[in-house]
Amino acid sequence: MSTTEYLTTDELAARIRYDARTIRERLKDSVLIEGIHYIRPFGGRKILYMWEPIERDMGVQSGHQSLAIPMANGGRMNG
């Protein structure tokens, strides 16, 4: 049984103190990757963010050099 905590964009924004628009326009698909950090339940348009992977990766991302490029598999390519 899954214990993943799912958040809407507004709930995630409140939790990480970012504007919801920033999450939708800048973070989604560049830092937050579908299937790792968020899902689209039942193939719909609504997005639910998974808190545990986001919380885990926030600290990891900040420890990397700014020239690192995030890869779809969750890794990073250093330039």
mmCIF file of the N, C-alpha and C atoms, coordinates in Angstrom:
data_MODEL
# 
_entry.id   MODEL 
# 
loop_
_atom_site.group_PDB 
_atom_site.id 
_atom_site.type_symbol 
_atom_site.label_atom_id 
_atom_site.label_alt_id 
_atom_site.label_comp_id 
_atom_site.label_asym_id 
_atom_site.label_entity_id 
_atom_site.label_seq_id 
_atom_site.pdbx_PDB_ins_code 
_atom_site.Cartn_x 
_atom_site.Cartn_y 
_atom_site.Cartn_z 
_atom_site.occupancy 
_atom_site.B_iso_or_equiv 
_atom_site.pdbx_formal_charge 
_atom_site.auth_seq_id 
_atom_site.auth_comp_id 
_atom_site.auth_asym_id 
_atom_site.auth_atom_id 
_atom_site.pdbx_PDB_model_num 
ATOM 1   N N  . MET A 1 1  ? 0.844  -1.187 0.000   1.00 0.00 ? 1  MET A N  1 
ATOM 2   C CA . MET A 1 1  ? 0.000  0.000  0.000   1.00 0.00 ? 1  MET A CA 1 
ATOM 3   C C  . MET A 1 1  ? 0.885  1.244  0.000   1.00 0.00 ? 1  MET A C  1 
ATOM 4   N N  . SER A 1 2  ? 0.605  2.147  -0.897  1.00 0.00 ? 2  SER A N  1 
ATOM 5   C CA . SER A 1 2  ? 1.403  3.353  -1.057  1.00 0.00 ? 2  SER A CA 1 
ATOM 6   C C  . SER A 1 2  ? 1.084  4.379  0.030   1.00 0.00 ? 2  SER A C  1 
ATOM 7   N N  . THR A 1 3  ? 2.129  5.022  0.534   1.00 0.00 ? 3  THR A N  1 
ATOM 8   C CA . THR A 1 3  ? 1.932  6.080  1.525   1.00 0.00 ? 3  THR A CA 1 
ATOM 9   C C  . THR A 1 3  ? 2.395  7.421  0.975   1.00 0.00 ? 3  THR A C  1 
ATOM 10  N N  . THR A 1 4  ? 2.454  7.528  -0.333  1.00 0.00 ? 4  THR A N  1 
ATOM 11  C CA . THR A 1 4  ? 2.896  8.757  -0.976  1.00 0.00 ? 4  THR A CA 1 
ATOM 12  C C  . THR A 1 4  ? 1.908  9.878  -0.701  1.00 0.00 ? 4  THR A C  1 
ATOM 13  N N  . GLU A 1 5  ? 2.427  11.039 -0.365  1.00 0.00 ? 5  GLU A N  1 
ATOM 14  C CA . GLU A 1 5  ? 1.591  12.214 -0.143  1.00 0.00 ? 5  GLU A CA 1 
ATOM 15  C C  . GLU A 1 5  ? 1.520  13.001 -1.441  1.00 0.00 ? 5  GLU A C  1 
ATOM 16  N N  . TYR A 1 6  ? 0.300  13.157 -1.969  1.00 0.00 ? 6  TYR A N  1 
ATOM 17  C CA . TYR A 1 6  ? 0.077  13.881 -3.213  1.00 0.00 ? 6  TYR A CA 1 
ATOM 18  C C  . TYR A 1 6  ? -0.395 15.294 -2.912  1.00 0.00 ? 6  TYR A C  1 
ATOM 19  N N  . LEU A 1 7  ? 0.139  16.260 -3.655  1.00 0.00 ? 7  LEU A N  1 
ATOM 20  C CA . LEU A 1 7  ? -0.201 17.668 -3.455  1.00 0.00 ? 7  LEU A CA 1 
ATOM 21  C C  . LEU A 1 7  ? -0.641 18.298 -4.767  1.00 0.00 ? 7  LEU A C  1 
ATOM 22  N N  . THR A 1 8  ? -1.576 19.226 -4.679  1.00 0.00 ? 8  THR A N  1 
ATOM 23  C CA . THR A 1 8  ? -1.924 20.031 -5.842  1.00 0.00 ? 8  THR A CA 1 
ATOM 24  C C  . THR A 1 8  ? -0.825 21.076 -6.037  1.00 0.00 ? 8  THR A C  1 
ATOM 25  N N  . THR A 1 9  ? -0.883 21.787 -7.141  1.00 0.00 ? 9  THR A N  1 
ATOM 26  C CA . THR A 1 9  ? 0.111  22.839 -7.391  1.00 0.00 ? 9  THR A CA 1 
ATOM 27  C C  . THR A 1 9  ? 0.067  23.901 -6.297  1.00 0.00 ? 9  THR A C  1 
ATOM 28  N N  . ASP A 1 10 ? -1.131 24.313 -5.884  1.00 0.00 ? 10 ASP A N  1 
ATOM 29  C CA . ASP A 1 10 ? -1.247 25.328 -4.835  1.00 0.00 ? 10 ASP A CA 1 
ATOM 30  C C  . ASP A 1 10 ? -0.718 24.828 -3.494  1.00 0.00 ? 10 ASP A C  1 
ATOM 31  N N  . GLU A 1 11 ? -0.978 23.564 -3.166  1.00 0.00 ? 11 GLU A N  1 
ATOM 32  C CA . GLU A 1 11 ? -0.472 23.000 -1.911  1.00 0.00 ? 11 GLU A CA 1 
ATOM 33  C C  . GLU A 1 11 ? 1.051  22.913 -1.931  1.00 0.00 ? 11 GLU A C  1 
ATOM 34  N N  . LEU A 1 12 ? 1.620  22.499 -3.070  1.00 0.00 ? 12 LEU A N  1 
ATOM 35  C CA . LEU A 1 12 ? 3.077  22.443 -3.183  1.00 0.00 ? 12 LEU A CA 1 
ATOM 36  C C  . LEU A 1 12 ? 3.675  23.838 -3.074  1.00 0.00 ? 12 LEU A C  1 
ATOM 37  N N  . ALA A 1 13 ? 3.038  24.795 -3.731  1.00 0.00 ? 13 ALA A N  1 
ATOM 38  C CA . ALA A 1 13 ? 3.521  26.182 -3.684  1.00 0.00 ? 13 ALA A CA 1 
ATOM 39  C C  . ALA A 1 13 ? 3.575  26.697 -2.251  1.00 0.00 ? 13 ALA A C  1 
ATOM 40  N N  . ALA A 1 14 ? 2.543  26.420 -1.484  1.00 0.00 ? 14 ALA A N  1 
ATOM 41  C CA . ALA A 1 14 ? 2.517  26.861 -0.084  1.00 0.00 ? 14 ALA A CA 1 
ATOM 42  C C  . ALA A 1 14 ? 3.605  26.162 0.727   1.00 0.00 ? 14 ALA A C  1 
ATOM 43  N N  . ARG A 1 15 ? 3.831  24.896 0.447   1.00 0.00 ? 15 ARG A N  1 
ATOM 44  C CA . ARG A 1 15 ? 4.800  24.132 1.221   1.00 0.00 ? 15 ARG A CA 1 
ATOM 45  C C  . ARG A 1 15 ? 6.236  24.560 0.940   1.00 0.00 ? 15 ARG A C  1 
ATOM 46  N N  . ILE A 1 16 ? 6.577  24.848 -0.328  1.00 0.00 ? 16 ILE A N  1 
ATOM 47  C CA . ILE A 1 16 ? 7.964  25.213 -0.641  1.00 0.00 ? 16 ILE A CA 1 
ATOM 48  C C  . ILE A 1 16 ? 8.138  26.719 -0.810  1.00 0.00 ? 16 ILE A C  1 
ATOM 49  N N  . ARG A 1 17 ? 7.070  27.466 -0.565  1.00 0.00 ? 17 ARG A N  1 
ATOM 50  C CA . ARG A 1 17 ? 7.080  28.935 -0.606  1.00 0.00 ? 17 ARG A CA 1 
ATOM 51  C C  . ARG A 1 17 ? 7.505  29.481 -1.971  1.00 0.00 ? 17 ARG A C  1 
ATOM 52  N N  . TYR A 1 18 ? 6.909  28.897 -3.003  1.00 0.00 ? 18 TYR A N  1 
ATOM 53  C CA . TYR A 1 18 ? 7.057  29.376 -4.374  1.00 0.00 ? 18 TYR A CA 1 
ATOM 54  C C  . TYR A 1 18 ? 5.682  29.768 -4.870  1.00 0.00 ? 18 TYR A C  1 
ATOM 55  N N  . ASP A 1 19 ? 5.630  30.638 -5.840  1.00 0.00 ? 19 ASP A N  1 
ATOM 56  C CA . ASP A 1 19 ? 4.368  30.980 -6.476  1.00 0.00 ? 19 ASP A CA 1 
ATOM 57  C C  . ASP A 1 19 ? 3.924  29.793 -7.336  1.00 0.00 ? 19 ASP A C  1 
ATOM 58  N N  . ALA A 1 20 ? 2.628  29.490 -7.336  1.00 0.00 ? 20 ALA A N  1 
ATOM 59  C CA . ALA A 1 20 ? 2.114  28.370 -8.126  1.00 0.00 ? 20 ALA A CA 1 
ATOM 60  C C  . ALA A 1 20 ? 2.444  28.541 -9.605  1.00 0.00 ? 20 ALA A C  1 
ATOM 61  N N  . ARG A 1 21 ? 2.431  29.765 -10.083 1.00 0.00 ? 21 ARG A N  1 
ATOM 62  C CA . ARG A 1 21 ? 2.754  30.033 -11.487 1.00 0.00 ? 21 ARG A CA 1 
ATOM 63  C C  . ARG A 1 21 ? 4.210  29.670 -11.784 1.00 0.00 ? 21 ARG A C  1 
ATOM 64  N N  . THR A 1 22 ? 5.106  29.927 -10.851 1.00 0.00 ? 22 THR A N  1 
ATOM 65  C CA . THR A 1 22 ? 6.517  29.564 -11.026 1.00 0.00 ? 22 THR A CA 1 
ATOM 66  C C  . THR A 1 22 ? 6.660  28.055 -11.158 1.00 0.00 ? 22 THR A C  1 
ATOM 67  N N  . ILE A 1 23 ? 5.925  27.328 -10.348 1.00 0.00 ? 23 ILE A N  1 
ATOM 68  C CA . ILE A 1 23 ? 5.977  25.863 -10.426 1.00 0.00 ? 23 ILE A CA 1 
ATOM 69  C C  . ILE A 1 23 ? 5.501  25.404 -11.797 1.00 0.00 ? 23 ILE A C  1 
ATOM 70  N N  . ARG A 1 24 ? 4.365  25.930 -12.241 1.00 0.00 ? 24 ARG A N  1 
ATOM 71  C CA . ARG A 1 24 ? 3.801  25.511 -13.533 1.00 0.00 ? 24 ARG A CA 1 
ATOM 72  C C  . ARG A 1 24 ? 4.671  25.921 -14.714 1.00 0.00 ? 24 ARG A C  1 
ATOM 73  N N  . GLU A 1 25 ? 5.251  27.110 -14.683 1.00 0.00 ? 25 GLU A N  1 
ATOM 74  C CA . GLU A 1 25 ? 5.951  27.639 -15.848 1.00 0.00 ? 25 GLU A CA 1 
ATOM 75  C C  . GLU A 1 25 ? 7.455  27.392 -15.851 1.00 0.00 ? 25 GLU A C  1 
ATOM 76  N N  . ARG A 1 26 ? 8.076  27.312 -14.697 1.00 0.00 ? 26 ARG A N  1 
ATOM 77  C CA . ARG A 1 26 ? 9.542  27.198 -14.659 1.00 0.00 ? 26 ARG A CA 1 
ATOM 78  C C  . ARG A 1 26 ? 10.052 25.870 -14.133 1.00 0.00 ? 26 ARG A C  1 
ATOM 79  N N  . LEU A 1 27 ? 9.411  25.339 -13.096 1.00 0.00 ? 27 LEU A N  1 
ATOM 80  C CA . LEU A 1 27 ? 9.941  24.131 -12.474 1.00 0.00 ? 27 LEU A CA 1 
ATOM 81  C C  . LEU A 1 27 ? 9.437  22.850 -13.132 1.00 0.00 ? 27 LEU A C  1 
ATOM 82  N N  . LYS A 1 28 ? 8.162  22.822 -13.512 1.00 0.00 ? 28 LYS A N  1 
ATOM 83  C CA . LYS A 1 28 ? 7.590  21.617 -14.103 1.00 0.00 ? 28 LYS A CA 1 
ATOM 84  C C  . LYS A 1 28 ? 8.288  21.331 -15.419 1.00 0.00 ? 28 LYS A C  1 
ATOM 85  N N  . ASP A 1 29 ? 8.742  20.119 -15.572 1.00 0.00 ? 29 ASP A N  1 
ATOM 86  C CA . ASP A 1 29 ? 9.419  19.605 -16.767 1.00 0.00 ? 29 ASP A CA 1 
ATOM 87  C C  . ASP A 1 29 ? 10.853 20.091 -16.926 1.00 0.00 ? 29 ASP A C  1 
ATOM 88  N N  . SER A 1 30 ? 11.354 20.936 -16.044 1.00 0.00 ? 30 SER A N  1 
ATOM 89  C CA . SER A 1 30 ? 12.776 21.258 -16.077 1.00 0.00 ? 30 SER A CA 1 
ATOM 90  C C  . SER A 1 30 ? 13.457 20.672 -14.855 1.00 0.00 ? 30 SER A C  1 
ATOM 91  N N  . VAL A 1 31 ? 12.861 20.860 -13.697 1.00 0.00 ? 31 VAL A N  1 
ATOM 92  C CA . VAL A 1 31 ? 13.401 20.305 -12.458 1.00 0.00 ? 31 VAL A CA 1 
ATOM 93  C C  . VAL A 1 31 ? 12.481 19.201 -11.941 1.00 0.00 ? 31 VAL A C  1 
ATOM 94  N N  . LEU A 1 32 ? 11.196 19.421 -12.061 1.00 0.00 ? 32 LEU A N  1 
ATOM 95  C CA . LEU A 1 32 ? 10.213 18.433 -11.631 1.00 0.00 ? 32 LEU A CA 1 
ATOM 96  C C  . LEU A 1 32 ? 9.817  17.596 -12.841 1.00 0.00 ? 32 LEU A C  1 
ATOM 97  N N  . ILE A 1 33 ? 10.096 16.304 -12.780 1.00 0.00 ? 33 ILE A N  1 
ATOM 98  C CA . ILE A 1 33 ? 9.944  15.402 -13.917 1.00 0.00 ? 33 ILE A CA 1 
ATOM 99  C C  . ILE A 1 33 ? 8.710  14.517 -13.737 1.00 0.00 ? 33 ILE A C  1 
ATOM 100 N N  . GLU A 1 34 ? 7.914  14.427 -14.821 1.00 0.00 ? 34 GLU A N  1 
ATOM 101 C CA . GLU A 1 34 ? 6.725  13.574 -14.778 1.00 0.00 ? 34 GLU A CA 1 
ATOM 102 C C  . GLU A 1 34 ? 7.136  12.124 -14.535 1.00 0.00 ? 34 GLU A C  1 
ATOM 103 N N  . GLY A 1 35 ? 6.416  11.463 -13.650 1.00 0.00 ? 35 GLY A N  1 
ATOM 104 C CA . GLY A 1 35 ? 6.718  10.084 -13.294 1.00 0.00 ? 35 GLY A CA 1 
ATOM 105 C C  . GLY A 1 35 ? 7.666  9.963  -12.117 1.00 0.00 ? 35 GLY A C  1 
ATOM 106 N N  . ILE A 1 36 ? 8.417  11.012 -11.837 1.00 0.00 ? 36 ILE A N  1 
ATOM 107 C CA . ILE A 1 36 ? 9.320  11.026 -10.680 1.00 0.00 ? 36 ILE A CA 1 
ATOM 108 C C  . ILE A 1 36 ? 8.775  11.962 -9.616  1.00 0.00 ? 36 ILE A C  1 
ATOM 109 N N  . HIS A 1 37 ? 8.432  13.182 -10.008 1.00 0.00 ? 37 HIS A N  1 
ATOM 110 C CA . HIS A 1 37 ? 7.966  14.198 -9.069  1.00 0.00 ? 37 HIS A CA 1 
ATOM 111 C C  . HIS A 1 37 ? 6.474  14.480 -9.169  1.00 0.00 ? 37 HIS A C  1 
ATOM 112 N N  . TYR A 1 38 ? 5.874  14.160 -10.282 1.00 0.00 ? 38 TYR A N  1 
ATOM 113 C CA . TYR A 1 38 ? 4.437  14.377 -10.423 1.00 0.00 ? 38 TYR A CA 1 
ATOM 114 C C  . TYR A 1 38 ? 3.820  13.367 -11.372 1.00 0.00 ? 38 TYR A C  1 
ATOM 115 N N  . ILE A 1 39 ? 2.502  13.212 -11.239 1.00 0.00 ? 39 ILE A N  1 
ATOM 116 C CA . ILE A 1 39 ? 1.745  12.310 -12.102 1.00 0.00 ? 39 ILE A CA 1 
ATOM 117 C C  . ILE A 1 39 ? 0.500  13.027 -12.609 1.00 0.00 ? 39 ILE A C  1 
ATOM 118 N N  . ARG A 1 40 ? -0.079 12.463 -13.637 1.00 0.00 ? 40 ARG A N  1 
ATOM 119 C CA . ARG A 1 40 ? -1.375 12.905 -14.161 1.00 0.00 ? 40 ARG A CA 1 
ATOM 120 C C  . ARG A 1 40 ? -2.321 11.726 -13.958 1.00 0.00 ? 40 ARG A C  1 
ATOM 121 N N  . PRO A 1 41 ? -3.084 11.729 -12.844 1.00 0.00 ? 41 PRO A N  1 
ATOM 122 C CA . PRO A 1 41 ? -3.934 10.568 -12.539 1.00 0.00 ? 41 PRO A CA 1 
ATOM 123 C C  . PRO A 1 41 ? -4.946 10.299 -13.650 1.00 0.00 ? 41 PRO A C  1 
ATOM 124 N N  . PHE A 1 42 ? -5.092 9.028  -13.962 1.00 0.00 ? 42 PHE A N  1 
ATOM 125 C CA . PHE A 1 42 ? -6.075 8.554  -14.930 1.00 0.00 ? 42 PHE A CA 1 
ATOM 126 C C  . PHE A 1 42 ? -5.889 9.181  -16.305 1.00 0.00 ? 42 PHE A C  1 
ATOM 127 N N  . GLY A 1 43 ? -4.684 9.637  -16.635 1.00 0.00 ? 43 GLY A N  1 
ATOM 128 C CA . GLY A 1 43 ? -4.389 10.206 -17.941 1.00 0.00 ? 43 GLY A CA 1 
ATOM 129 C C  . GLY A 1 43 ? -5.027 11.558 -18.201 1.00 0.00 ? 43 GLY A C  1 
ATOM 130 N N  . GLY A 1 44 ? -5.482 12.219 -17.143 1.00 0.00 ? 44 GLY A N  1 
ATOM 131 C CA . GLY A 1 44 ? -6.152 13.506 -17.293 1.00 0.00 ? 44 GLY A CA 1 
ATOM 132 C C  . GLY A 1 44 ? -5.197 14.683 -17.326 1.00 0.00 ? 44 GLY A C  1 
ATOM 133 N N  . ARG A 1 45 ? -5.761 15.858 -17.238 1.00 0.00 ? 45 ARG A N  1 
ATOM 134 C CA . ARG A 1 45 ? -4.963 17.087 -17.269 1.00 0.00 ? 45 ARG A CA 1 
ATOM 135 C C  . ARG A 1 45 ? -4.476 17.501 -15.895 1.00 0.00 ? 45 ARG A C  1 
ATOM 136 N N  . LYS A 1 46 ? -5.196 17.086 -14.854 1.00 0.00 ? 46 LYS A N  1 
ATOM 137 C CA . LYS A 1 46 ? -4.833 17.472 -13.487 1.00 0.00 ? 46 LYS A CA 1 
ATOM 138 C C  . LYS A 1 46 ? -3.475 16.878 -13.122 1.00 0.00 ? 46 LYS A C  1 
ATOM 139 N N  . ILE A 1 47 ? -2.676 17.661 -12.423 1.00 0.00 ? 47 ILE A N  1 
ATOM 140 C CA . ILE A 1 47 ? -1.349 17.224 -11.992 1.00 0.00 ? 47 ILE A CA 1 
ATOM 141 C C  . ILE A 1 47 ? -1.341 17.109 -10.475 1.00 0.00 ? 47 ILE A C  1 
ATOM 142 N N  . LEU A 1 48 ? -0.806 16.005 -9.986  1.00 0.00 ? 48 LEU A N  1 
ATOM 143 C CA . LEU A 1 48 ? -0.581 15.832 -8.555  1.00 0.00 ? 48 LEU A CA 1 
ATOM 144 C C  . LEU A 1 48 ? 0.916  15.626 -8.333  1.00 0.00 ? 48 LEU A C  1 
ATOM 145 N N  . TYR A 1 49 ? 1.468  16.399 -7.426  1.00 0.00 ? 49 TYR A N  1 
ATOM 146 C CA . TYR A 1 49 ? 2.892  16.328 -7.113  1.00 0.00 ? 49 TYR A CA 1 
ATOM 147 C C  . TYR A 1 49 ? 3.115  15.366 -5.962  1.00 0.00 ? 49 TYR A C  1 
ATOM 148 N N  . MET A 1 50 ? 4.176  14.587 -6.041  1.00 0.00 ? 50 MET A N  1 
ATOM 149 C CA . MET A 1 50 ? 4.518  13.615 -4.994  1.00 0.00 ? 50 MET A CA 1 
ATOM 150 C C  . MET A 1 50 ? 5.539  14.263 -4.059  1.00 0.00 ? 50 MET A C  1 
ATOM 151 N N  . TRP A 1 51 ? 5.156  14.476 -2.816  1.00 0.00 ? 51 TRP A N  1 
ATOM 152 C CA . TRP A 1 51 ? 5.967  15.236 -1.885  1.00 0.00 ? 51 TRP A CA 1 
ATOM 153 C C  . TRP A 1 51 ? 7.314  14.590 -1.586  1.00 0.00 ? 51 TRP A C  1 
ATOM 154 N N  . GLU A 1 52 ? 7.363  13.293 -1.318  1.00 0.00 ? 52 GLU A N  1 
ATOM 155 C CA . GLU A 1 52 ? 8.600  12.653 -0.884  1.00 0.00 ? 52 GLU A CA 1 
ATOM 156 C C  . GLU A 1 52 ? 9.738  12.804 -1.894  1.00 0.00 ? 52 GLU A C  1 
ATOM 157 N N  . PRO A 1 53 ? 9.536  12.524 -3.186  1.00 0.00 ? 53 PRO A N  1 
ATOM 158 C CA . PRO A 1 53 ? 10.639 12.727 -4.137  1.00 0.00 ? 53 PRO A CA 1 
ATOM 159 C C  . PRO A 1 53 ? 11.047 14.198 -4.284  1.00 0.00 ? 53 PRO A C  1 
ATOM 160 N N  . ILE A 1 54 ? 10.083 15.096 -4.184  1.00 0.00 ? 54 ILE A N  1 
ATOM 161 C CA . ILE A 1 54 ? 10.412 16.521 -4.282  1.00 0.00 ? 54 ILE A CA 1 
ATOM 162 C C  . ILE A 1 54 ? 11.253 16.946 -3.092  1.00 0.00 ? 54 ILE A C  1 
ATOM 163 N N  . GLU A 1 55 ? 10.838 16.542 -1.904  1.00 0.00 ? 55 GLU A N  1 
ATOM 164 C CA . GLU A 1 55 ? 11.587 16.889 -0.695  1.00 0.00 ? 55 GLU A CA 1 
ATOM 165 C C  . GLU A 1 55 ? 13.004 16.314 -0.768  1.00 0.00 ? 55 GLU A C  1 
ATOM 166 N N  . ARG A 1 56 ? 13.121 15.078 -1.216  1.00 0.00 ? 56 ARG A N  1 
ATOM 167 C CA . ARG A 1 56 ? 14.431 14.426 -1.333  1.00 0.00 ? 56 ARG A CA 1 
ATOM 168 C C  . ARG A 1 56 ? 15.317 15.170 -2.333  1.00 0.00 ? 56 ARG A C  1 
ATOM 169 N N  . ASP A 1 57 ? 14.777 15.519 -3.482  1.00 0.00 ? 57 ASP A N  1 
ATOM 170 C CA . ASP A 1 57 ? 15.584 16.085 -4.554  1.00 0.00 ? 57 ASP A CA 1 
ATOM 171 C C  . ASP A 1 57 ? 15.853 17.577 -4.405  1.00 0.00 ? 57 ASP A C  1 
ATOM 172 N N  . MET A 1 58 ? 15.094 18.275 -3.583  1.00 0.00 ? 58 MET A N  1 
ATOM 173 C CA . MET A 1 58 ? 15.362 19.707 -3.382  1.00 0.00 ? 58 MET A CA 1 
ATOM 174 C C  . MET A 1 58 ? 16.756 19.907 -2.819  1.00 0.00 ? 58 MET A C  1 
ATOM 175 N N  . GLY A 1 59 ? 17.130 19.130 -1.841  1.00 0.00 ? 59 GLY A N  1 
ATOM 176 C CA . GLY A 1 59 ? 18.453 19.252 -1.248  1.00 0.00 ? 59 GLY A CA 1 
ATOM 177 C C  . GLY A 1 59 ? 19.545 18.769 -2.167  1.00 0.00 ? 59 GLY A C  1 
ATOM 178 N N  . VAL A 1 60 ? 19.281 17.713 -2.911  1.00 0.00 ? 60 VAL A N  1 
ATOM 179 C CA . VAL A 1 60 ? 20.263 17.160 -3.846  1.00 0.00 ? 60 VAL A CA 1 
ATOM 180 C C  . VAL A 1 60 ? 20.545 18.163 -4.948  1.00 0.00 ? 60 VAL A C  1 
ATOM 181 N N  . GLN A 1 61 ? 19.505 18.759 -5.506  1.00 0.00 ? 61 GLN A N  1 
ATOM 182 C CA . GLN A 1 61 ? 19.657 19.711 -6.601  1.00 0.00 ? 61 GLN A CA 1 
ATOM 183 C C  . GLN A 1 61 ? 20.486 20.913 -6.174  1.00 0.00 ? 61 GLN A C  1 
ATOM 184 N N  . SER A 1 62 ? 20.271 21.397 -4.960  1.00 0.00 ? 62 SER A N  1 
ATOM 185 C CA . SER A 1 62 ? 20.988 22.594 -4.531  1.00 0.00 ? 62 SER A CA 1 
ATOM 186 C C  . SER A 1 62 ? 22.466 22.324 -4.283  1.00 0.00 ? 62 SER A C  1 
ATOM 187 N N  . GLY A 1 63 ? 22.844 21.059 -4.127  1.00 0.00 ? 63 GLY A N  1 
ATOM 188 C CA . GLY A 1 63 ? 24.237 20.723 -3.889  1.00 0.00 ? 63 GLY A CA 1 
ATOM 189 C C  . GLY A 1 63 ? 25.052 20.572 -5.159  1.00 0.00 ? 63 GLY A C  1 
ATOM 190 N N  . HIS A 1 64 ? 24.405 20.570 -6.326  1.00 0.00 ? 64 HIS A N  1 
ATOM 191 C CA . HIS A 1 64 ? 25.109 20.396 -7.594  1.00 0.00 ? 64 HIS A CA 1 
ATOM 192 C C  . HIS A 1 64 ? 25.547 21.738 -8.155  1.00 0.00 ? 64 HIS A C  1 
ATOM 193 N N  . GLN A 1 65 ? 26.510 21.684 -9.040  1.00 0.00 ? 65 GLN A N  1 
ATOM 194 C CA . GLN A 1 65 ? 26.951 22.898 -9.715  1.00 0.00 ? 65 GLN A CA 1 
ATOM 195 C C  . GLN A 1 65 ? 25.826 23.431 -10.590 1.00 0.00 ? 65 GLN A C  1 
ATOM 196 N N  . SER A 1 66 ? 25.778 24.731 -10.772 1.00 0.00 ? 66 SER A N  1 
ATOM 197 C CA . SER A 1 66 ? 24.714 25.338 -11.556 1.00 0.00 ? 66 SER A CA 1 
ATOM 198 C C  . SER A 1 66 ? 24.795 24.976 -13.038 1.00 0.00 ? 66 SER A C  1 
ATOM 199 N N  . LEU A 1 67 ? 25.930 24.469 -13.509 1.00 0.00 ? 67 LEU A N  1 
ATOM 200 C CA . LEU A 1 67 ? 26.054 24.101 -14.908 1.00 0.00 ? 67 LEU A CA 1 
ATOM 201 C C  . LEU A 1 67 ? 25.556 22.695 -15.197 1.00 0.00 ? 67 LEU A C  1 
ATOM 202 N N  . ALA A 1 68 ? 25.125 21.970 -14.171 1.00 0.00 ? 68 ALA A N  1 
ATOM 203 C CA . ALA A 1 68 ? 24.633 20.614 -14.379 1.00 0.00 ? 68 ALA A CA 1 
ATOM 204 C C  . ALA A 1 68 ? 23.251 20.666 -15.015 1.00 0.00 ? 68 ALA A C  1 
ATOM 205 N N  . ILE A 1 69 ? 23.015 19.757 -15.966 1.00 0.00 ? 69 ILE A N  1 
ATOM 206 C CA . ILE A 1 69 ? 21.753 19.696 -16.692 1.00 0.00 ? 69 ILE A CA 1 
ATOM 207 C C  . ILE A 1 69 ? 20.968 18.497 -16.182 1.00 0.00 ? 69 ILE A C  1 
ATOM 208 N N  . PRO A 1 70 ? 19.716 18.702 -15.724 1.00 0.00 ? 70 PRO A N  1 
ATOM 209 C CA . PRO A 1 70 ? 18.927 17.562 -15.241 1.00 0.00 ? 70 PRO A CA 1 
ATOM 210 C C  . PRO A 1 70 ? 18.535 16.644 -16.398 1.00 0.00 ? 70 PRO A C  1 
ATOM 211 N N  . MET A 1 71 ? 18.628 15.349 -16.167 1.00 0.00 ? 71 MET A N  1 
ATOM 212 C CA . MET A 1 71 ? 18.281 14.357 -17.178 1.00 0.00 ? 71 MET A CA 1 
ATOM 213 C C  . MET A 1 71 ? 16.935 13.721 -16.820 1.00 0.00 ? 71 MET A C  1 
ATOM 214 N N  . ALA A 1 72 ? 16.255 13.167 -17.793 1.00 0.00 ? 72 ALA A N  1 
ATOM 215 C CA . ALA A 1 72 ? 14.926 12.585 -17.599 1.00 0.00 ? 72 ALA A CA 1 
ATOM 216 C C  . ALA A 1 72 ? 14.933 11.434 -16.596 1.00 0.00 ? 72 ALA A C  1 
ATOM 217 N N  . ASN A 1 73 ? 16.032 10.724 -16.472 1.00 0.00 ? 73 ASN A N  1 
ATOM 218 C CA . ASN A 1 73 ? 16.092 9.586  -15.551 1.00 0.00 ? 73 ASN A CA 1 
ATOM 219 C C  . ASN A 1 73 ? 16.418 10.012 -14.117 1.00 0.00 ? 73 ASN A C  1 
ATOM 220 N N  . GLY A 1 74 ? 16.490 11.312 -13.869 1.00 0.00 ? 74 GLY A N  1 
ATOM 221 C CA . GLY A 1 74 ? 16.776 11.811 -12.531 1.00 0.00 ? 74 GLY A CA 1 
ATOM 222 C C  . GLY A 1 74 ? 18.234 12.153 -12.297 1.00 0.00 ? 74 GLY A C  1 
ATOM 223 N N  . GLY A 1 75 ? 19.122 11.749 -13.216 1.00 0.00 ? 75 GLY A N  1 
ATOM 224 C CA . GLY A 1 75 ? 20.540 12.066 -13.085 1.00 0.00 ? 75 GLY A CA 1 
ATOM 225 C C  . GLY A 1 75 ? 20.831 13.483 -13.573 1.00 0.00 ? 75 GLY A C  1 
ATOM 226 N N  . ARG A 1 76 ? 22.096 13.830 -13.584 1.00 0.00 ? 76 ARG A N  1 
ATOM 227 C CA . ARG A 1 76 ? 22.510 15.164 -14.049 1.00 0.00 ? 76 ARG A CA 1 
ATOM 228 C C  . ARG A 1 76 ? 23.732 15.021 -14.930 1.00 0.00 ? 76 ARG A C  1 
ATOM 229 N N  . MET A 1 77 ? 23.798 15.856 -15.953 1.00 0.00 ? 77 MET A N  1 
ATOM 230 C CA . MET A 1 77 ? 24.956 15.885 -16.831 1.00 0.00 ? 77 MET A CA 1 
ATOM 231 C C  . MET A 1 77 ? 25.720 17.182 -16.539 1.00 0.00 ? 77 MET A C  1 
ATOM 232 N N  . ASN A 1 78 ? 26.973 17.033 -16.174 1.00 0.00 ? 78 ASN A N  1 
ATOM 233 C CA . ASN A 1 78 ? 27.794 18.198 -15.846 1.00 0.00 ? 78 ASN A CA 1 
ATOM 234 C C  . ASN A 1 78 ? 28.464 18.722 -17.101 1.00 0.00 ? 78 ASN A C  1 
ATOM 235 N N  . GLY A 1 79 ? 28.401 20.060 -17.281 1.00 0.00 ? 79 GLY A N  1 
ATOM 236 C CA . GLY A 1 79 ? 28.945 20.659 -18.500 1.00 0.00 ? 79 GLY A CA 1 
ATOM 237 C C  . GLY A 1 79 ? 30.288 21.274 -18.312 1.00 0.00 ? 79 GLY A C  1 
# 
